Amino acid sequence: MSRTGLTLGAVYRNTAPAKVRDEDAAMTEKTVSLRGLKCPLPALRTKKLLSGMAAGDILVIECTDPLAAIDIPNLLRQTGDALDGKAQADGVLTFRIRKA
């Protein structure tokens, strides 16, 4: 018995690995700041980042270049990746992209 009155040997834990669906385990989310970069660099860097990601992964891009509002959606039409969301606040454009 310990000082608290509990027996330390009476604690049992499930040590079996947790079951996780393969599709959930494989998906990751990556946030990249491309603030301060001017056209065409935000689109080029986004394309390079997407090329190294697996299908279903999420890429969140933060840009300050106003032309990225045109360039990144056009890039995604070419690559077939999906734009899940777009927001603008305090001069920062944020794109949420799902790799196809």
BELDASUL-V601773 format. One record per backbone hydrogen bond with DSSP energy under -0.5 kcal/mol. CO is the residue of the C=O (numbers start at 1). NH is the residue of the N-H. Records with the same first field share a line. If there is no record, write none. Layout:
CO=NH ; NH
//
This chain:
2=5
6=2 ; 8
7=10
8=11
10=12
13=15
18=20
21=25
22=26
23=27
28=58
30=60
32=34 ; 62
34=37 ; 64
38=41
40=44
41=45
42=46
43=47
44=48
45=49
46=50
47=51
48=52
49=52
50=53
54=57
57=99
58=30
59=61 ; 97
60=32
61=95
62=34
63=93
64=66
65=68
66=69
67=70 ; 71
68=72
70=74
71=75
72=76
73=77
74=78
75=79
76=80
82=84 ; 98
85=96
87=94
89=92
91=93
92=89
93=63
94=87
95=61 ; 97
96=84 ; 85
97=59 ; 99
98=82
99=56
//
